Amino acid sequence: MKKILLCTLLFCSPAMAAQTTWYAGSSYKGTVTVSIENGPNVVWKCNGKVCSMSGPWGNALSVDSCQSLVLRIGKISYYKNSAGASWDARSPELAQCNQVAR
């Protein structure tokens, strides 16, 4: 019984939120810190082909969070995450995100 309780406490704890990774297609190189909708500042790492960041902030794509990134790095060619959500060049959400690019 103690083993079951210990396993439940260790593996089902809300403190162990699932990590999701977000990706944005961009030719930008470098590291940028941006704020995310209803959350903290996050660090995106960009290698000239893709920018990525990970964290426990759910599985959805947010236009607001996308725009925060685009304001710093310019237009992106896609926006997706490891949970399977994806915006591509035909997505109205990606077009809305890219509208804030300078």
Biopython code that builds the backbone (N, CA, C, O; Angstrom):
import numpy as np
from Bio.PDB.StructureBuilder import StructureBuilder

atoms = [
    (1, "MET", "N", (0.816, -1.194, 0.000)),
    (1, "MET", "CA", (0.000, 0.000, 0.000)),
    (1, "MET", "C", (0.867, 1.268, 0.000)),
    (1, "MET", "O", (0.546, 2.238, -0.686)),
    (2, "LYS", "N", (1.959, 1.259, 0.766)),
    (2, "LYS", "CA", (2.843, 2.429, 0.809)),
    (2, "LYS", "C", (3.464, 2.702, -0.556)),
    (2, "LYS", "O", (3.621, 3.856, -0.954)),
    (3, "LYS", "N", (3.818, 1.628, -1.277)),
    (3, "LYS", "CA", (4.413, 1.804, -2.605)),
    (3, "LYS", "C", (3.427, 2.456, -3.570)),
    (3, "LYS", "O", (3.806, 3.327, -4.352)),
    (4, "ILE", "N", (2.181, 2.043, -3.517)),
    (4, "ILE", "CA", (1.167, 2.615, -4.405)),
    (4, "ILE", "C", (0.961, 4.087, -4.083)),
    (4, "ILE", "O", (0.876, 4.912, -4.993)),
    (5, "LEU", "N", (0.880, 4.424, -2.814)),
    (5, "LEU", "CA", (0.707, 5.817, -2.423)),
    (5, "LEU", "C", (1.902, 6.661, -2.849)),
    (5, "LEU", "O", (1.734, 7.771, -3.355)),
    (6, "LEU", "N", (3.100, 6.140, -2.647)),
    (6, "LEU", "CA", (4.304, 6.865, -3.040)),
    (6, "LEU", "C", (4.331, 7.091, -4.546)),
    (6, "LEU", "O", (4.642, 8.193, -4.997)),
    (7, "CYS", "N", (4.012, 6.073, -5.325)),
    (7, "CYS", "CA", (3.995, 6.208, -6.784)),
    (7, "CYS", "C", (2.953, 7.230, -7.220)),
    (7, "CYS", "O", (3.199, 8.029, -8.124)),
    (8, "THR", "N", (1.791, 7.202, -6.578)),
    (8, "THR", "CA", (0.744, 8.154, -6.917)),
    (8, "THR", "C", (1.198, 9.574, -6.624)),
    (8, "THR", "O", (0.974, 10.474, -7.433)),
    (9, "LEU", "N", (1.826, 9.784, -5.493)),
    (9, "LEU", "CA", (2.293, 11.117, -5.124)),
    (9, "LEU", "C", (3.401, 11.605, -6.049)),
    (9, "LEU", "O", (3.434, 12.785, -6.397)),
    (10, "LEU", "N", (4.300, 10.726, -6.450)),
    (10, "LEU", "CA", (5.429, 11.121, -7.294)),
    (10, "LEU", "C", (5.039, 11.364, -8.742)),
    (10, "LEU", "O", (5.522, 12.312, -9.360)),
    (11, "PHE", "N", (4.177, 10.525, -9.291)),
    (11, "PHE", "CA", (3.911, 10.586, -10.727)),
    (11, "PHE", "C", (2.623, 11.302, -11.100)),
    (11, "PHE", "O", (2.417, 11.614, -12.273)),
    (12, "CYS", "N", (1.769, 11.565, -10.154)),
    (12, "CYS", "CA", (0.506, 12.232, -10.473)),
    (12, "CYS", "C", (0.434, 13.625, -9.869)),
    (12, "CYS", "O", (-0.634, 14.238, -9.838)),
    (13, "SER", "N", (1.527, 14.109, -9.404)),
    (13, "SER", "CA", (1.576, 15.428, -8.791)),
    (13, "SER", "C", (1.353, 16.517, -9.822)),
    (13, "SER", "O", (1.920, 16.459, -10.913)),
    (14, "PRO", "N", (0.520, 17.528, -9.490)),
    (14, "PRO", "CA", (0.331, 18.630, -10.431)),
    (14, "PRO", "C", (1.605, 19.432, -10.669)),
    (14, "PRO", "O", (1.710, 20.146, -11.666)),
    (15, "ALA", "N", (2.564, 19.322, -9.770)),
    (15, "ALA", "CA", (3.827, 20.036, -9.943)),
    (15, "ALA", "C", (4.613, 19.495, -11.136)),
    (15, "ALA", "O", (5.511, 20.167, -11.645)),
    (16, "MET", "N", (4.282, 18.297, -11.580)),
    (16, "MET", "CA", (4.988, 17.692, -12.708)),
    (16, "MET", "C", (4.170, 17.880, -13.985)),
    (16, "MET", "O", (3.809, 16.901, -14.639)),
    (17, "ALA", "N", (3.881, 19.110, -14.337)),
    (17, "ALA", "CA", (3.101, 19.407, -15.534)),
    (17, "ALA", "C", (3.869, 18.983, -16.782)),
    (17, "ALA", "O", (5.098, 19.048, -16.834)),
    (18, "ALA", "N", (3.118, 18.553, -17.774)),
    (18, "ALA", "CA", (3.729, 18.101, -19.023)),
    (18, "ALA", "C", (4.417, 19.260, -19.744)),
    (18, "ALA", "O", (3.913, 20.383, -19.756)),
    (19, "GLN", "N", (5.538, 18.982, -20.326)),
    (19, "GLN", "CA", (6.279, 19.970, -21.104)),
    (19, "GLN", "C", (5.845, 19.880, -22.565)),
    (19, "GLN", "O", (5.767, 18.794, -23.139)),
    (20, "THR", "N", (5.571, 21.021, -23.144)),
    (20, "THR", "CA", (5.261, 21.117, -24.560)),
    (20, "THR", "C", (6.359, 21.966, -25.198)),
    (20, "THR", "O", (6.849, 22.916, -24.588)),
    (21, "THR", "N", (6.739, 21.622, -26.416)),
    (21, "THR", "CA", (7.732, 22.417, -27.143)),
    (21, "THR", "C", (7.035, 23.110, -28.304)),
    (21, "THR", "O", (6.272, 22.489, -29.044)),
    (22, "TRP", "N", (7.301, 24.395, -28.455)),
    (22, "TRP", "CA", (6.755, 25.195, -29.554)),
    (22, "TRP", "C", (7.857, 25.473, -30.550)),
    (22, "TRP", "O", (9.020, 25.622, -30.177)),
    (23, "TYR", "N", (7.485, 25.545, -31.837)),
    (23, "TYR", "CA", (8.428, 25.778, -32.929)),
    (23, "TYR", "C", (7.885, 26.874, -33.839)),
    (23, "TYR", "O", (6.679, 26.961, -34.069)),
    (24, "ALA", "N", (8.777, 27.703, -34.350)),
    (24, "ALA", "CA", (8.408, 28.745, -35.307)),
    (24, "ALA", "C", (9.453, 28.766, -36.407)),
    (24, "ALA", "O", (10.648, 28.856, -36.129)),
    (25, "GLY", "N", (9.013, 28.684, -37.652)),
    (25, "GLY", "CA", (9.931, 28.725, -38.785)),
    (25, "GLY", "C", (10.447, 30.136, -39.002)),
    (25, "GLY", "O", (9.667, 31.057, -39.244)),
    (26, "SER", "N", (11.765, 30.309, -38.915)),
    (26, "SER", "CA", (12.348, 31.642, -39.030)),
    (26, "SER", "C", (13.821, 31.550, -39.406)),
    (26, "SER", "O", (14.506, 30.589, -39.057)),
    (27, "SER", "N", (14.294, 32.561, -40.120)),
    (27, "SER", "CA", (15.724, 32.630, -40.451)),
    (27, "SER", "C", (16.504, 33.393, -39.367)),
    (27, "SER", "O", (17.711, 33.595, -39.495)),
    (28, "TYR", "N", (15.823, 33.805, -38.324)),
    (28, "TYR", "CA", (16.464, 34.547, -37.235)),
    (28, "TYR", "C", (17.456, 33.645, -36.498)),
    (28, "TYR", "O", (17.196, 32.460, -36.286)),
    (29, "LYS", "N", (18.592, 34.220, -36.113)),
    (29, "LYS", "CA", (19.590, 33.501, -35.316)),
    (29, "LYS", "C", (19.792, 34.252, -34.010)),
    (29, "LYS", "O", (20.019, 35.462, -34.004)),
    (30, "GLY", "N", (19.707, 33.525, -32.911)),
    (30, "GLY", "CA", (19.936, 34.134, -31.605)),
    (30, "GLY", "C", (18.907, 33.675, -30.592)),
    (30, "GLY", "O", (18.107, 32.777, -30.852)),
    (31, "THR", "N", (18.947, 34.304, -29.448)),
    (31, "THR", "CA", (18.039, 33.997, -28.355)),
    (31, "THR", "C", (17.216, 35.235, -28.059)),
    (31, "THR", "O", (17.754, 36.338, -27.955)),
    (32, "VAL", "N", (15.910, 35.054, -27.923)),
    (32, "VAL", "CA", (15.033, 36.176, -27.600)),
    (32, "VAL", "C", (14.147, 35.809, -26.415)),
    (32, "VAL", "O", (13.711, 34.667, -26.273)),
    (33, "THR", "N", (13.893, 36.794, -25.578)),
    (33, "THR", "CA", (12.992, 36.620, -24.443)),
    (33, "THR", "C", (11.710, 37.384, -24.746)),
    (33, "THR", "O", (11.743, 38.574, -25.058)),
    (34, "VAL", "N", (10.591, 36.693, -24.652)),
    (34, "VAL", "CA", (9.293, 37.317, -24.924)),
    (34, "VAL", "C", (8.302, 36.927, -23.840)),
    (34, "VAL", "O", (8.478, 35.918, -23.158)),
    (35, "SER", "N", (7.266, 37.730, -23.687)),
    (35, "SER", "CA", (6.211, 37.377, -22.740)),
    (35, "SER", "C", (5.191, 36.498, -23.452)),
    (35, "SER", "O", (4.975, 36.628, -24.657)),
    (36, "ILE", "N", (4.572, 35.608, -22.697)),
    (36, "ILE", "CA", (3.511, 34.784, -23.267)),
    (36, "ILE", "C", (2.199, 35.166, -22.598)),
    (36, "ILE", "O", (2.178, 35.642, -21.463)),
    (37, "GLU", "N", (1.119, 34.952, -23.313)),
    (37, "GLU", "CA", (-0.210, 35.303, -22.832)),
    (37, "GLU", "C", (-0.492, 34.632, -21.494)),
    (37, "GLU", "O", (-0.385, 33.412, -21.367)),
    (38, "ASN", "N", (-0.851, 35.432, -20.503)),
    (38, "ASN", "CA", (-1.181, 34.933, -19.160)),
    (38, "ASN", "C", (-0.059, 34.111, -18.545)),
    (38, "ASN", "O", (-0.326, 33.171, -17.795)),
    (39, "GLY", "N", (1.170, 34.440, -18.841)),
    (39, "GLY", "CA", (2.279, 33.656, -18.306)),
    (39, "GLY", "C", (3.530, 34.485, -18.133)),
    (39, "GLY", "O", (3.499, 35.712, -18.220)),
    (40, "PRO", "N", (4.623, 33.803, -17.887)),
    (40, "PRO", "CA", (5.904, 34.478, -17.645)),
    (40, "PRO", "C", (6.610, 34.827, -18.953)),
    (40, "PRO", "O", (6.091, 34.573, -20.040)),
    (41, "ASN", "N", (7.771, 35.397, -18.834)),
    (41, "ASN", "CA", (8.641, 35.565, -19.991)),
    (41, "ASN", "C", (9.257, 34.213, -20.312)),
    (41, "ASN", "O", (9.564, 33.432, -19.412)),
    (42, "VAL", "N", (9.434, 33.944, -21.588)),
    (42, "VAL", "CA", (10.038, 32.690, -22.029)),
    (42, "VAL", "C", (11.189, 32.990, -22.969)),
    (42, "VAL", "O", (11.256, 34.067, -23.560)),
    (43, "VAL", "N", (12.084, 32.043, -23.102)),
    (43, "VAL", "CA", (13.263, 32.207, -23.956)),
    (43, "VAL", "C", (13.131, 31.302, -25.180)),
    (43, "VAL", "O", (13.019, 30.082, -25.065)),
    (44, "TRP", "N", (13.147, 31.931, -26.341)),
    (44, "TRP", "CA", (13.157, 31.215, -27.611)),
    (44, "TRP", "C", (14.602, 31.133, -28.088)),
    (44, "TRP", "O", (15.336, 32.120, -28.028)),
    (45, "LYS", "N", (15.008, 29.960, -28.561)),
    (45, "LYS", "CA", (16.335, 29.779, -29.144)),
    (45, "LYS", "C", (16.154, 29.554, -30.637)),
    (45, "LYS", "O", (15.430, 28.651, -31.056)),
    (46, "CYS", "N", (16.817, 30.384, -31.437)),
    (46, "CYS", "CA", (16.647, 30.354, -32.888)),
    (46, "CYS", "C", (17.976, 30.049, -33.567)),
    (46, "CYS", "O", (18.994, 30.669, -33.259)),
    (47, "ASN", "N", (17.963, 29.088, -34.495)),
    (47, "ASN", "CA", (19.207, 28.652, -35.139)),
    (47, "ASN", "C", (19.319, 29.040, -36.616)),
    (47, "ASN", "O", (20.201, 28.549, -37.321)),
    (48, "GLY", "N", (18.440, 29.905, -37.078)),
    (48, "GLY", "CA", (18.470, 30.307, -38.480)),
    (48, "GLY", "C", (17.499, 29.531, -39.349)),
    (48, "GLY", "O", (17.297, 29.884, -40.511)),
    (49, "LYS", "N", (16.894, 28.479, -38.813)),
    (49, "LYS", "CA", (15.881, 27.700, -39.519)),
    (49, "LYS", "C", (14.609, 27.594, -38.694)),
    (49, "LYS", "O", (13.499, 27.673, -39.218)),
    (50, "VAL", "N", (14.794, 27.415, -37.397)),
    (50, "VAL", "CA", (13.653, 27.247, -36.499)),
    (50, "VAL", "C", (13.970, 27.873, -35.140)),
    (50, "VAL", "O", (15.107, 27.852, -34.667)),
    (51, "CYS", "N", (12.933, 28.424, -34.538)),
    (51, "CYS", "CA", (13.022, 28.901, -33.161)),
    (51, "CYS", "C", (12.224, 27.914, -32.311)),
    (51, "CYS", "O", (11.193, 27.406, -32.753)),
    (52, "SER", "N", (12.690, 27.644, -31.105)),
    (52, "SER", "CA", (11.963, 26.715, -30.236)),
    (52, "SER", "C", (12.055, 27.141, -28.787)),
    (52, "SER", "O", (12.996, 27.817, -28.369)),
    (53, "MET", "N", (11.046, 26.724, -28.030)),
    (53, "MET", "CA", (11.032, 26.909, -26.587)),
    (53, "MET", "C", (10.107, 25.862, -25.997)),
    (53, "MET", "O", (9.185, 25.389, -26.662)),
    (54, "SER", "N", (10.356, 25.500, -24.741)),
    (54, "SER", "CA", (9.565, 24.476, -24.060)),
    (54, "SER", "C", (9.070, 24.982, -22.724)),
    (54, "SER", "O", (9.668, 25.868, -22.113)),
    (55, "GLY", "N", (7.957, 24.398, -22.279)),
    (55, "GLY", "CA", (7.448, 24.741, -20.963)),
    (55, "GLY", "C", (6.112, 24.086, -20.678)),
    (55, "GLY", "O", (5.527, 23.447, -21.553)),
    (56, "PRO", "N", (5.629, 24.244, -19.456)),
    (56, "PRO", "CA", (4.384, 23.620, -19.013)),
    (56, "PRO", "C", (3.167, 24.528, -19.191)),
    (56, "PRO", "O", (2.365, 24.657, -18.266)),
    (57, "TRP", "N", (3.010, 25.159, -20.353)),
    (57, "TRP", "CA", (1.952, 26.153, -20.546)),
    (57, "TRP", "C", (0.806, 25.653, -21.400)),
    (57, "TRP", "O", (0.159, 26.456, -22.072)),
    (58, "GLY", "N", (0.535, 24.383, -21.401)),
    (58, "GLY", "CA", (-0.590, 23.839, -22.150)),
    (58, "GLY", "C", (-0.192, 23.363, -23.529)),
    (58, "GLY", "O", (0.990, 23.248, -23.853)),
    (59, "ASN", "N", (-1.208, 23.086, -24.339)),
    (59, "ASN", "CA", (-0.980, 22.499, -25.659)),
    (59, "ASN", "C", (-1.539, 23.331, -26.801)),
    (59, "ASN", "O", (-1.505, 22.898, -27.953)),
    (60, "ALA", "N", (-2.048, 24.509, -26.505)),
    (60, "ALA", "CA", (-2.676, 25.334, -27.542)),
    (60, "ALA", "C", (-1.678, 26.302, -28.160)),
    (60, "ALA", "O", (-0.634, 26.597, -27.579)),
    (61, "LEU", "N", (-2.017, 26.790, -29.345)),
    (61, "LEU", "CA", (-1.273, 27.870, -29.982)),
    (61, "LEU", "C", (-2.045, 29.158, -29.717)),
    (61, "LEU", "O", (-3.274, 29.176, -29.783)),
    (62, "SER", "N", (-1.337, 30.211, -29.424)),
    (62, "SER", "CA", (-1.955, 31.486, -29.086)),
    (62, "SER", "C", (-1.485, 32.564, -30.055)),
    (62, "SER", "O", (-0.284, 32.726, -30.272)),
    (63, "VAL", "N", (-2.431, 33.305, -30.642)),
    (63, "VAL", "CA", (-2.066, 34.403, -31.532)),
    (63, "VAL", "C", (-1.270, 35.449, -30.756)),
    (63, "VAL", "O", (-0.295, 35.994, -31.273)),
    (64, "ASP", "N", (-1.675, 35.729, -29.529)),
    (64, "ASP", "CA", (-0.980, 36.721, -28.718)),
    (64, "ASP", "C", (0.478, 36.327, -28.483)),
    (64, "ASP", "O", (1.378, 37.149, -28.656)),
    (65, "SER", "N", (0.711, 35.092, -28.095)),
    (65, "SER", "CA", (2.081, 34.629, -27.854)),
    (65, "SER", "C", (2.888, 34.598, -29.150)),
    (65, "SER", "O", (4.072, 34.932, -29.157)),
    (66, "CYS", "N", (2.248, 34.200, -30.234)),
    (66, "CYS", "CA", (2.902, 34.196, -31.543)),
    (66, "CYS", "C", (3.311, 35.613, -31.925)),
    (66, "CYS", "O", (4.429, 35.836, -32.391)),
    (67, "GLN", "N", (2.410, 36.568, -31.728)),
    (67, "GLN", "CA", (2.718, 37.952, -32.066)),
    (67, "GLN", "C", (3.850, 38.509, -31.210)),
    (67, "GLN", "O", (4.653, 39.307, -31.695)),
    (68, "SER", "N", (3.925, 38.102, -29.948)),
    (68, "SER", "CA", (5.031, 38.554, -29.095)),
    (68, "SER", "C", (6.369, 38.126, -29.679)),
    (68, "SER", "O", (7.342, 38.879, -29.624)),
    (69, "LEU", "N", (6.423, 36.916, -30.238)),
    (69, "LEU", "CA", (7.648, 36.436, -30.873)),
    (69, "LEU", "C", (7.920, 37.190, -32.180)),
    (69, "LEU", "O", (9.039, 37.646, -32.414)),
    (70, "VAL", "N", (6.906, 37.318, -33.019)),
    (70, "VAL", "CA", (7.053, 37.963, -34.322)),
    (70, "VAL", "C", (7.495, 39.425, -34.184)),
    (70, "VAL", "O", (8.244, 39.926, -35.023)),
    (71, "LEU", "N", (7.045, 40.092, -33.153)),
    (71, "LEU", "CA", (7.495, 41.468, -32.910)),
    (71, "LEU", "C", (9.003, 41.543, -32.731)),
    (71, "LEU", "O", (9.613, 42.563, -33.053)),
    (72, "ARG", "N", (9.609, 40.483, -32.225)),
    (72, "ARG", "CA", (11.054, 40.468, -31.961)),
    (72, "ARG", "C", (11.880, 39.935, -33.117)),
    (72, "ARG", "O", (13.001, 40.395, -33.336)),
    (73, "ILE", "N", (11.335, 38.951, -33.878)),
    (73, "ILE", "CA", (12.165, 38.276, -34.886)),
    (73, "ILE", "C", (11.683, 38.469, -36.324)),
    (73, "ILE", "O", (12.382, 38.073, -37.257)),
    (74, "GLY", "N", (10.528, 39.058, -36.523)),
    (74, "GLY", "CA", (9.974, 39.212, -37.861)),
    (74, "GLY", "C", (9.028, 38.066, -38.209)),
    (74, "GLY", "O", (8.769, 37.180, -37.395)),
    (75, "LYS", "N", (8.518, 38.107, -39.443)),
    (75, "LYS", "CA", (7.535, 37.107, -39.889)),
    (75, "LYS", "C", (8.076, 35.690, -39.766)),
    (75, "LYS", "O", (9.271, 35.439, -39.921)),
    (76, "ILE", "N", (7.156, 34.770, -39.480)),
    (76, "ILE", "CA", (7.508, 33.347, -39.387)),
    (76, "ILE", "C", (6.745, 32.569, -40.453)),
    (76, "ILE", "O", (5.692, 33.008, -40.915)),
    (77, "SER", "N", (7.278, 31.412, -40.840)),
    (77, "SER", "CA", (6.658, 30.623, -41.907)),
    (77, "SER", "C", (5.717, 29.542, -41.385)),
    (77, "SER", "O", (4.895, 29.027, -42.142)),
    (78, "TYR", "N", (5.823, 29.195, -40.119)),
    (78, "TYR", "CA", (4.893, 28.262, -39.474)),
    (78, "TYR", "C", (5.013, 28.433, -37.969)),
    (78, "TYR", "O", (5.970, 29.020, -37.464)),
    (79, "TYR", "N", (4.015, 27.905, -37.263)),
    (79, "TYR", "CA", (3.985, 27.952, -35.805)),
    (79, "TYR", "C", (3.322, 26.662, -35.374)),
    (79, "TYR", "O", (2.186, 26.394, -35.767)),
    (80, "LYS", "N", (4.006, 25.855, -34.573)),
    (80, "LYS", "CA", (3.444, 24.559, -34.181)),
    (80, "LYS", "C", (4.005, 24.153, -32.831)),
    (80, "LYS", "O", (4.888, 24.808, -32.276)),
    (81, "ASN", "N", (3.463, 23.040, -32.311)),
    (81, "ASN", "CA", (3.997, 22.524, -31.052)),
    (81, "ASN", "C", (4.027, 21.001, -31.048)),
    (81, "ASN", "O", (3.481, 20.348, -31.937)),
    (82, "SER", "N", (4.672, 20.459, -30.036)),
    (82, "SER", "CA", (4.845, 19.009, -29.931)),
    (82, "SER", "C", (3.551, 18.284, -29.586)),
    (82, "SER", "O", (3.510, 17.054, -29.615)),
    (83, "ALA", "N", (2.492, 19.026, -29.258)),
    (83, "ALA", "CA", (1.193, 18.415, -28.972)),
    (83, "ALA", "C", (0.377, 18.204, -30.240)),
    (83, "ALA", "O", (-0.709, 17.627, -30.190)),
    (84, "GLY", "N", (0.893, 18.670, -31.381)),
    (84, "GLY", "CA", (0.224, 18.441, -32.653)),
    (84, "GLY", "C", (-0.523, 19.627, -33.226)),
    (84, "GLY", "O", (-1.063, 19.534, -34.329)),
    (85, "ALA", "N", (-0.571, 20.747, -32.508)),
    (85, "ALA", "CA", (-1.207, 21.949, -33.053)),
    (85, "ALA", "C", (-0.272, 22.579, -34.080)),
    (85, "ALA", "O", (0.945, 22.577, -33.894)),
    (86, "SER", "N", (-0.838, 23.124, -35.173)),
    (86, "SER", "CA", (0.023, 23.644, -36.227)),
    (86, "SER", "C", (-0.687, 24.703, -37.059)),
    (86, "SER", "O", (-1.850, 24.547, -37.432)),
    (87, "TRP", "N", (0.041, 25.789, -37.345)),
    (87, "TRP", "CA", (-0.399, 26.812, -38.293)),
    (87, "TRP", "C", (0.632, 26.868, -39.401)),
    (87, "TRP", "O", (1.834, 26.923, -39.138)),
    (88, "ASP", "N", (0.161, 26.853, -40.649)),
    (88, "ASP", "CA", (1.080, 26.957, -41.777)),
    (88, "ASP", "C", (0.725, 28.191, -42.603)),
    (88, "ASP", "O", (-0.088, 29.007, -42.169)),
    (89, "ALA", "N", (1.315, 28.337, -43.770)),
    (89, "ALA", "CA", (1.148, 29.525, -44.606)),
    (89, "ALA", "C", (-0.311, 29.768, -44.996)),
    (89, "ALA", "O", (-0.682, 30.900, -45.304)),
    (90, "ARG", "N", (-1.131, 28.738, -44.988)),
    (90, "ARG", "CA", (-2.546, 28.888, -45.356)),
    (90, "ARG", "C", (-3.439, 29.197, -44.156)),
    (90, "ARG", "O", (-4.637, 29.419, -44.333)),
    (91, "SER", "N", (-2.899, 29.218, -42.959)),
    (91, "SER", "CA", (-3.690, 29.425, -41.745)),
    (91, "SER", "C", (-3.996, 30.905, -41.509)),
    (91, "SER", "O", (-3.085, 31.733, -41.501)),
    (92, "PRO", "N", (-5.267, 31.236, -41.318)),
    (92, "PRO", "CA", (-5.602, 32.631, -41.010)),
    (92, "PRO", "C", (-4.953, 33.103, -39.697)),
    (92, "PRO", "O", (-4.643, 34.284, -39.543)),
    (93, "GLU", "N", (-4.755, 32.188, -38.776)),
    (93, "GLU", "CA", (-4.123, 32.544, -37.499)),
    (93, "GLU", "C", (-2.672, 32.969, -37.703)),
    (93, "GLU", "O", (-2.209, 33.912, -37.062)),
    (94, "LEU", "N", (-1.952, 32.284, -38.586)),
    (94, "LEU", "CA", (-0.563, 32.663, -38.856)),
    (94, "LEU", "C", (-0.516, 34.025, -39.558)),
    (94, "LEU", "O", (0.359, 34.843, -39.275)),
    (95, "ALA", "N", (-1.456, 34.261, -40.468)),
    (95, "ALA", "CA", (-1.519, 35.560, -41.137)),
    (95, "ALA", "C", (-1.770, 36.669, -40.110)),
    (95, "ALA", "O", (-1.165, 37.739, -40.181)),
    (96, "GLN", "N", (-2.662, 36.405, -39.162)),
    (96, "GLN", "CA", (-2.942, 37.388, -38.112)),
    (96, "GLN", "C", (-1.721, 37.608, -37.237)),
    (96, "GLN", "O", (-1.430, 38.741, -36.855)),
    (97, "CYS", "N", (-1.015, 36.554, -36.920)),
    (97, "CYS", "CA", (0.198, 36.645, -36.120)),
    (97, "CYS", "C", (1.228, 37.521, -36.835)),
    (97, "CYS", "O", (1.807, 38.425, -36.232)),
    (98, "ASN", "N", (1.448, 37.251, -38.098)),
    (98, "ASN", "CA", (2.487, 37.959, -38.875)),
    (98, "ASN", "C", (2.142, 39.421, -39.175)),
    (98, "ASN", "O", (3.013, 40.172, -39.614)),
    (99, "GLN", "N", (0.903, 39.837, -38.952)),
    (99, "GLN", "CA", (0.519, 41.226, -39.224)),
    (99, "GLN", "C", (1.305, 42.230, -38.370)),
    (99, "GLN", "O", (1.437, 43.393, -38.752)),
    (100, "VAL", "N", (1.820, 41.797, -37.233)),
    (100, "VAL", "CA", (2.529, 42.732, -36.335)),
    (100, "VAL", "C", (4.004, 42.860, -36.668)),
    (100, "VAL", "O", (4.708, 43.653, -36.043)),
    (101, "ALA", "N", (4.487, 42.093, -37.641)),
    (101, "ALA", "CA", (5.910, 42.148, -37.999)),
    (101, "ALA", "C", (6.279, 43.521, -38.504)),
    (101, "ALA", "O", (5.484, 44.184, -39.171)),
    (102, "ARG", "N", (7.489, 43.950, -38.185)),
    (102, "ARG", "CA", (7.968, 45.280, -38.624)),
    (102, "ARG", "C", (8.632, 45.216, -39.958)),
    (102, "ARG", "O", (9.088, 46.238, -40.470)),
]
sb = StructureBuilder()
sb.init_structure("model")
sb.init_model(0)
sb.init_chain("A")
sb.init_seg("    ")
for serial, (resi, resn, name, xyz) in enumerate(atoms, 1):
    if name == "N":
        sb.init_residue(resn, " ", resi, " ")
    sb.init_atom(name, np.array(xyz, "f"), 0.0, 1.0, " ", f" {name:<3s}", serial, name[0])
structure = sb.get_structure()
